[in-house]
Amino acid sequence: MAPPPPAPKPADRNTLTGEIPETKDGVDTDDTTNGIRVFDPAFLNTAAISSKITFIDGGKGFLMHRGYPIEQLAERSDFLETAYLLIYGELPSKSQSEIWKFEVMHHTEIADDLAKVIGSMRYDSHPMSANPALQGRNLYIHDKAIMNKNIIRIIGKSATVAAASMRVRMNRPFIAPRSDMGFAENMLYMMDATSDAENYKPDARLAKALEALFILHADHEMNCSTAAMTHVGSSLVDPYSAVSAAAAALYGPLHGGANEAVIRMIEKIGAVENIPAFISAVKAKKELLFGFGHRVYRNTDPRSKIIREVAETVFAACGHEPLIEVATALKDAALADPWFVEKKLYPNVDYWSGLIYRSLGFPLDFFPVLFAVPRVAGWLAHWKQAIEASNPKIWRPRQVYVGPQVRDYVPIECRLEREIRDGKEGILGLPACILLFFPSLLKVWLNWDVLMILGVIALPVEKKTGCQVVNRLESAPKSFISFPFHFFSGWSVCVRVSLRYIIANSISPPINIKYPSTE
Ligand code: CMC
């Protein structure tokens, strides 16, 4: 009889929570089984992305953009051309360059109201942070008092700035904050108070609910916006600037902007009977189920349970929320579907928070602001911790370069007028090319080998140099070199065009460079 299989090795208890990790055949199935989790402070040795843009060989002191050595670009290119190269991957052809430069130079004006905002800044403001007191210097690393003072200022003012932005939208004058109120209560006061401001007091149930929401949103370890805060802060810039970077990261729809996206999604679904079609679209990857899924939580988001209870309080105070039926039915449908269960997709905090904010009467695009105000505390906590570390280092991830090899700068007159097309046009173009090709082949079948050889030689030369060798030779006076091309006259042009098309499409991928938008 075969010996029994060895007993599975007991999984280690989590030292922080005391929990035994979920296991399958004794193997830890948490997300670390999907790869190695490394501790690499400041990303000293971690590549976070593969990139085709810039390559640096630090040892040799070599730098190139999209394959072009920096020395050649500095000497022969100009800034806008280099910008085009960086963004679209190739040096622009003559017509692309003209359009690009025209477009950029015709988007240089700024709106009058923006000019007024800039004009209202102090003459000694730092141009990067607009804050005259901070100058973006290393003020914090050795001075705890300055650090704490600015932490307090940022948290205190965050609610006031948020409320002021709401008042602008309501076209109402700003209301001064009330330091005798609680944090969330004061924010509600600054947003809601009208003419009788002195006697206005926000509904205590709503103030308590907002306070609870603020606690739930205060921090969530190294999420996208906190990573942005810590990353930007690692350059030792002032925390105001780092908070702006974090706020920008927060309001994307995959992060703190998901609360807004959830409501737009539920409004679009509209009714319970439309849910199956929406679920099918999600499974077909045509839609995203906002408010579901999380990079770290694979079972349940503890915040979503608490927030559901807060929602009931708010609905009791503000009245029935009409979207709740669709939201609940959508959640139930997803949780009952094996596709979502297998992918471990559960409602996250944003699934319910949007409904609460909507019930409270906030406009949709204000929802991420209500996430950002409390998250300021978490951002500052991580920033402080990083700055106070014994040897704070700038965060500087590495990359894996997968772009072009070194190549020489091509003067603009020699650049190909690159075909601007997407896949569809390419497919449509093929039959046209075949139609063009066959009559040519019949007519000049005797010369086919010669043409083939010339085409095969010319194309790689063109590809390498970026010069249109064939066209150039054609436009030259008849000479020994240009003779073969002229010899085959009109039909040979057809053949060469066809050859060029077919070979270019089979040996090089489509060049998906689009002209910049003219909007
Ligand atoms: N709807 C549909 N499919 C999803 C969703 C979703 N919400 N979330 C994940 N998936 C799919 C994903 O496409 C992938 O499919 P496949 O295995 O076929 O490639 C699979 O589930 C696993 O997802 P993942 O790659 O592990 O997810 P991630 O860790 O890269 O992304 C997330 C996490 C939160 C960005 C993602 O779940 C998502 O886009 N959710 C919707 C946006 C959202 O609600 N964001 C708020 C997050 S919580 C608040 C916060 O802390 O910011």
Boltz pocket constraint, residues with backbone or C-beta under 6 A from the ligand:
constraints:
  - pocket:
      binder: B
      contacts: [[A, 220], [A, 223], [A, 253], [A, 254], [A, 255], [A, 256], [A, 258], [A, 282], [A, 287], [A, 288], [A, 289], [A, 290], [A, 291], [A, 292], [A, 293], [A, 294], [A, 295], [A, 296], [A, 343], [A, 345], [A, 348], [A, 349], [A, 350]]
      max_distance: 6.0
